[in-house]
Amino acid sequence: MEDTHLRLLRLLDSQPGLSQRALASELGISLGKTNYCLKALADKGWIKIRNFRNSANKLGYMYLLTPRGLERKASITVRFLREKRAEYESLKREIELLSHEVDDSRNSHHPR
């Protein structure tokens, strides 16, 4: 869920006026999950939800990150980046090992 919250915070930071439907589409999650996550972020004090009326007189919303939300976004981003770097290093080592295995296998089956 923290990954979804980070993605949502990043998206809201760059495009605070997106509709819930647009947010759901951008994140690749259901509208219900988007609504649930927005409510959770608001309950934690990470975002403020402001309503406004657009030219068609329909109720719309703007989702604004609070100072606390910006801090959480930064700390989650640091942790996420640390995890992704570790995953990257692990994958890099695994690719090197697999490459050596393939090279060794080719060399042992094809004597020169």
N, C-alpha and C positions, 0 to 999 in steps of 0.2 A: 504494500500500500504506500510505503514511503516513496517508492519510485514514481507512482502515479501522482502523489502530492508534489514531488519535485517538478515533474513534467508540467503539471497544472500551474504551479507557482511561476515557472519560467514563462509559460504561455501568457498568463495573466499579466505578468510584468511587462511583456512586450506588446500585448494587445488586450487591454483591460475592457474594451467594449464588445468583445465577442459574445455572441449568444451562447446559451448552454448547448444548443444543438451544434453550433460551430465548434465549440470546445470539445464536445464528444467526438465529433468527426475528426478533428485534428489529433486527438489523443487515441483514437481507435477504440473507444470504450462506449458503453451504452449511455443513453441520456440519463437513466436512473442512477447509474454509478457516478456520473458527472455531478448530478444534483446532490447526491450523498457526500461526495468529496468536497464540493463547494461549501456545504453546510458544516462539515467537519472543520474545514479551514477557518470558516467564520467563527465557529464555536471556540476554536483555539486562539482566536484573536489575530490570526495571520493575514486575513483579508477583511475588508469592509465591503459590504454589498450596498450599492447606492442605486436607487431607481430613478428613472427619468422618463419623460414622454418624448417619443420621436415624432416626426412630422405626420405620421398616420394616426397619432393619438393612441398608440398601443404602448402598454407598459414595457419598458426595457430595463436592463440592469447594466451597471458597470461594476467590475470587480477590481478593487484597489488593494494592493499590498500595503499592509501597515508596516511601521518600522520593525515591529517584532517579526512580521512575515518576511521582511527583507533579510533580517538576521538569520531566521530559520532556513530560508532559501540558500543563503551563503554557507551555513554550516552543513546542511544536507548535501550541497554541491561538493564541498571539500571531502566529505566522507565518501560520496558516490565516486568522485574522481580517484580517490585513494584505492577504492575497491576495483574500479575498472583498470587502473594501472597494474594492480596485482594480478588481475585476470589476464591482462595483456602479456605480462612477463611470463606467467605460467603457460599460456598458449604458445608464446614464442619458444620457450624451452621444449615444449611437447612437439612443436613443428620441427625443431632442430633434431630432436631424437628420432622422430619418424623419418626425416630426410636421411639421417645416417643409416637407419635400418634399411630403407629402400636402396640406398647406395651400396651398402654391404651385401644385400640380397642380390642385386644386379651383378656385382663383382664376383660373388661366389658362384653364380649360375653361368657366367660367361667368362671363362678363363681366357687370358690373352695369349 
